[in-house]
Amino acid sequence: MPDGQPTLRDRKKDATRQLIEDVAWDLFSTQGFDATTVQQIADRANVAPRTFFRYFPTKEAVLYPELDGLLSRLAETFAERPRDEPALVAMLNAFDAVNGEISTDAGRQLERHELLKRSTAGSSSTFVYDRIGAAVAAMVRERHHAEPDVEVRARLAAGLVSTVMTVATEQWLARGGNTTIDEEARCCMEILRSLMV
């Protein structure tokens, strides 16, 4: 098989993942996020619940299928930044590098926001911002592990990034979804960068 070509097994895995995602979104749309169970998604997709969990760690994760890949890319890009670059600057530069990989499907983003706004799970920011915050904190801890105030640095960085994403989402909603969260996040990060000089 030529290099770079997915194997039959890879194609089957991709198809199964996409099927689970499509079925879940259909159920979320018709009966609501809260009322939909993993068992229902698995039954409709004709897979076992354990198969669902091989592809998605939680029900919320189905709403953000690109998140794990983005966080991995962010960690890699952050690690490649110069070690003498301040952590927050390195983080902003790393976000710049991966921002283009954030989903630009405005219709799906708005649908996701509306689904979770109507659910007891809270706003659409909760799940994803917790994951991003934890990832940012871990990156800063790794870079500054020898510093006595490493936990404070990690918490501050995670809080700043979470604030940026919250403001970006609010701006995106205020504009009626006519931009993308990617564009709003990039704008917010540029403003934050300007506040540091």
WOWOUR-V501030 format. One record per pair of residues at least 4 apart in sequence whose ideal C-beta (glycine too) atoms are under 7 Angstrom apart, sorted by the first residue. I is the first residue (numbers start at 1). J is the second residue. Records with the same first field share a line. If there is no record, write none. Layout:
# WOWOUR-V501030
I=J / J
This chain:
# WOWOUR-V501030
1=5 / 7
6=10 / 11
8=12
9=13
10=14
11=15
12=16
13=17
14=18
15=19
16=20 / 47 / 55
17=21 / 55
18=22
19=23 / 45
20=24 / 41 / 45 / 47 / 52 / 55 / 56
21=25 / 62 / 65
22=26
23=27 / 41 / 44 / 45
24=28 / 41 / 62
25=29
26=30
27=31 / 36 / 40 / 41 / 44
28=32 / 33 / 36 / 115
31=35 / 36
32=36 / 118 / 119
33=115 / 116 / 119 / 121
34=119 / 120 / 121
36=40 / 41
38=42 / 49 / 52 / 59
39=43 / 49
40=44
41=45 / 52
42=47 / 48 / 49 / 51 / 52
47=51 / 52
49=53
50=54
52=56
53=57
56=61 / 62
57=61
60=121 / 127
63=112
64=127 / 128
66=70 / 103
67=71 / 128 / 131
68=72
69=73
70=74 / 98 / 101 / 102
71=75 / 131 / 135
72=76
73=77 / 98 / 101
74=78 / 94 / 95 / 98 / 135
75=79 / 135 / 139
76=80
77=94 / 97 / 98
78=90 / 91 / 94 / 139
81=85 / 90 / 93 / 94
85=89 / 90
86=90
87=91 / 140 / 143 / 144 / 153 / 157
88=92 / 157 / 160
89=93
90=94
91=95 / 136 / 157 / 161
92=96 / 189 / 192 / 193
93=97
94=98
95=99 / 189
96=186 / 189
99=182 / 185 / 186
100=182
102=181 / 182
103=108 / 109
104=180 / 182
105=109
106=110 / 177 / 180
107=111
108=112
109=113 / 177 / 181
110=114 / 177
111=115
112=116 / 124
113=117 / 124
114=118
115=119
116=121 / 122 / 123 / 124
117=123 / 124
121=126
122=126
125=129 / 166 / 169
126=130
127=131
128=132
129=133 / 162 / 165 / 166
130=134
131=135
132=136 / 161 / 162 / 165
133=137 / 158 / 161 / 162
134=138
135=139
136=140 / 157 / 158 / 161
137=141 / 154 / 155 / 157 / 158
138=142
139=143
140=144 / 153 / 154 / 157
141=145 / 150 / 154
144=150 / 153
145=150
147=153
149=153
150=154
151=155
152=156
153=157
154=158
155=159
156=160
157=161
158=162
159=163
160=164
161=165
162=166
163=167
164=168 / 185 / 188 / 189 / 192
165=169 / 185
166=170
167=171 / 188
168=172 / 181 / 184 / 185 / 188
169=173 / 181
170=174
171=175 / 184
172=177 / 179 / 181 / 184
175=179
179=183 / 184
181=185
182=186
183=187
184=188
185=189
186=190
187=191
188=192
189=193
190=194
191=195
